[in-house]
C-alpha cells in the first residue's frame, strides 16, 4: 500500500512541491517522500489512538475530506511540523505544502478505495496496513460495523454487522468483500 500512496503523493506533488518556489528543488524528492511517510504514520497513529470511528467516517466518504476533517487536520499538522523541522521550510511554506496536498491525496485514496473499477487500493488492505495488529483492525472493523448498521448492512436484524451478515449478503453480492464494498459505495 505504501508504494501506491507514494504514487498518489507524486501525482499531487507537482504544484504543492515541485512548482513551489518556497521548496528548494534539491528537497523536492525528500519532501514528497516525507509526505508519504507522514500520511502513513498519521493514519497509523490515529488507528493506534482509538480513532477507528474517524477512520471509518473518512473511508466511508460520509465526512468531507477538507481542512475541517479531523483526520486531515491531524495529518496536515504533523506533515507541516516535519517539513519545517527536517527541511527548514518556514511555517507558512510548510503549512501551505501540507494543506495543498493532504486533502487531495486522502480524497484520491478514499475515491480509489471506493471505486470498484480501481483495484490499486482495497479498503481491507488499507485497514490492515495502518492498523498493524488484530486489536486495532478489530476496532476499525467495529466502527465499520457501527456505520454498517446505519447503511442497512445488518442482513439478519441482530443490530450488528458481522460474519453472519457477510454470509447472508454473500449469496447476493460476494461475501465480506461485497459487504465492505456495499458499505464503501462499491
C-alpha positions in Angstrom: 0.0 0.0 0.0 2.9 2.4 0.8 4.1 2.3 -2.9 0.6 3.2 -4.2 0.4 6.0 -1.6 3.8 7.4 -2.7 2.5 7.4 -6.3 -0.5 9.5 -5.2 1.8 11.9 -3.4 3.9 12.2 -6.6 0.8 12.8 -8.6 -0.3 15.7 -6.4 3.2 17.0 -5.6 3.7 19.0 -8.7 2.1 22.3 -7.8 2.5 22.0 -4.0 6.2 20.9 -4.0 7.9 20.9 -7.4 6.5 24.2 -8.7 6.6 25.8 -5.3 9.5 28.4 -5.0 9.4 28.1 -1.2 10.6 24.5 -1.5 14.2 24.3 -2.8 14.5 22.0 -5.8 17.1 19.8 -4.1 14.5 18.9 -1.5 11.6 18.0 -3.8 12.0 14.3 -3.7 12.6 14.2 0.0 9.6 16.4 0.7 7.4 14.1 -1.4 8.9 11.1 0.5 8.2 12.8 3.8 4.7 13.5 2.8 4.1 9.8 2.1 5.7 8.8 5.4 3.6 11.4 7.3 0.3 10.3 5.8 1.0 6.6 6.5 2.3 7.3 10.0 -0.6 9.7 10.7 -3.2 7.1 9.7 -1.4 4.5 11.9 -1.3 7.0 14.8 -5.0 7.7 14.5 -5.7 3.9 14.4 -3.5 3.2 17.4 -5.0 6.1 19.5 -8.5 4.7 19.1 -9.6 6.8 16.1 -11.4 4.0 14.5 -14.6 6.0 14.1 -12.7 8.9 12.5 -11.1 6.5 10.0 -14.4 4.7 9.3 -16.0 8.0 8.7 -13.2 9.1 6.4 -13.2 5.9 4.3 -16.9 5.8 4.1 -16.9 9.2 2.4 -19.6 10.4 4.8 -17.4 13.3 6.1 -15.9 15.9 3.8 -12.2 15.4 3.1 -11.1 19.0 3.6 -9.5 21.2 6.2 -12.5 20.7 8.6 -11.9 16.9 8.7 -10.1 15.9 12.0 -8.0 13.2 10.1 -7.0 15.8 7.5 -6.2 18.3 10.3 -4.1 15.9 12.3 -2.0 14.7 9.3 -1.6 18.3 7.9 -0.3 19.5 11.2 2.1 16.5 11.5 3.4 17.0 8.0 3.8 20.7 8.4 5.9 20.3 11.5 8.0 17.6 9.9 8.7 19.8 6.8 9.7 22.7 8.9 11.9 20.6 11.2 13.6 18.4 8.5 13.9 20.9 5.6 14.0 24.3 7.3 10.9 25.5 5.5 9.1 28.4 7.1 5.9 27.6 8.9 4.0 29.4 6.1 5.6 27.3 3.4 5.3 24.0 5.2 1.7 24.7 6.1 1.0 25.6 2.5 2.6 22.4 1.2 0.7 20.2 3.7 -2.6 22.0 3.2 -2.2 21.8 -0.6 -1.6 18.1 -0.6 -3.2 16.2 2.3 -6.9 16.8 1.4 -6.2 15.9 -2.3 -4.2 12.8 -1.5 -6.7 11.5 1.1 -9.6 12.3 -1.2 -8.0 10.4 -4.0 -7.1 7.5 -1.7 -10.7 7.3 -0.5 -12.0 7.6 -4.0 -9.8 4.8 -5.3 -10.7 2.6 -2.3 -14.4 3.1 -3.1 -14.0 2.6 -6.9 -14.9 -1.0 -7.9 -13.0 -0.5 -11.2 -9.8 0.5 -9.4 -8.0 -2.3 -7.6 -4.9 -0.2 -6.6 -6.4 0.4 -3.1 -8.7 -2.0 -1.3 -10.2 -0.8 2.0 -9.3 -4.1 3.7 -5.6 -3.7 2.7 -5.6 -0.1 3.9 -7.1 -1.1 7.3 -4.6 -4.0 7.6 -1.6 -1.7 6.7 -2.5 1.1 9.1 -3.7 -1.0 12.0 -0.6 -3.1 12.4 -2.3 -5.6 14.8 -5.5 -7.5 15.2 -6.9 -5.4 18.1 -6.7 -2.2 16.1 -8.0 -3.8 12.9 -10.8 -5.2 15.1 -11.6 -1.7 16.5 -11.7 -0.2 13.0 -13.9 -3.1 11.8 -16.2 -2.5 14.9 -16.6 1.1 13.8 -17.3 0.0 10.3 -19.9 -2.4 11.8 -21.5 0.6 13.6 -21.6 2.6 10.4 -22.7 -0.5 8.5 -25.9 -0.8 10.6 -26.7 2.7 9.6 -26.3 1.9 6.0 -28.6 -1.2 6.0 -25.9 -3.9 6.0 -27.4 -5.7 9.0 -28.8 -8.6 7.0 -30.2 -10.6 9.8 -31.5 -7.8 12.0 -29.4 -8.5 15.1 -28.2 -5.0 15.5 -24.6 -5.5 14.3 -22.7 -6.2 11.1 -20.7 -9.4 11.4 -19.8 -12.6 9.6 -23.3 -13.9 9.5 -24.4 -10.7 7.7 -21.5 -11.2 5.3 -22.6 -14.8 4.7 -26.2 -13.7 4.1 -25.0 -10.9 1.8 -22.5 -13.3 0.2 -25.3 -15.1 -1.6 -26.3 -11.8 -3.2 -23.0 -9.8 -3.6 -19.8 -11.6 -2.8 -19.4 -12.2 1.0 -17.2 -9.9 3.1 -15.8 -8.2 0.0 -19.4 -7.5 -1.1 -20.3 -6.3 2.4 -17.4 -3.9 2.6 -18.0 -2.9 -1.0 -21.6 -2.1 -0.2 -20.5 -0.1 2.9 -18.0 1.9 0.9 -20.1 2.5 -2.1 -18.8 -0.2 -4.5 
